[in-house]
Amino acid sequence: MAGNPRNGRPYRRLTTYQRSLGLPCWWCGQAIDYRITGDAARRSSWAFTLDHAQPISRGGSLLDPFNARSAHRRCNSARGNRAAGTSPTRASRRW
């Protein structure tokens, strides 16, 4: 049985490379706090995550460097599997 491809060396290498670029979040444009690592990064919504411009679920490549983007954990989660050109959906009123 094959393991999770996100645990493999090529994916970790791509993540390390993208992190080393120090780019802002491609979704909201704000700075990412790259100092947050380890367990703290799993809990912080402002930590770096590797996002994909073309979602994997919609045929995007997991390991293509041209598909990789830097994002906040919260922005990546909020975006879900929407395509790159769509804007985030906002509620029509405050709940």
Phi, psi and omega in degrees: 000130181287146179275183178290122182295342178283353176264357184278164181298317180299321179291317178297322178296317178296318178297316179297317178297313182297320178297321183294339179289333177065033182281157174286170178298127183286345183270313183253344178085358181275159179293146177257138177275095183285353178285341180282118181222173175065218182297326179297327180292331179288336182261335185274131179281350181260005181283162178287137166223154176273121179250163179239127181301313174260110184306144179302321182292347179248022174098004178288154181274133180293323188252006181282118180297336178283347178262349184276138178221151175274135180211157169290153176301317182293322180291319179297317180291319181293327181290325181064229180249027176290152179290163186298328185278355183269150179266157179296144179278131179244149177293148182286339177211169181281126181261000000 
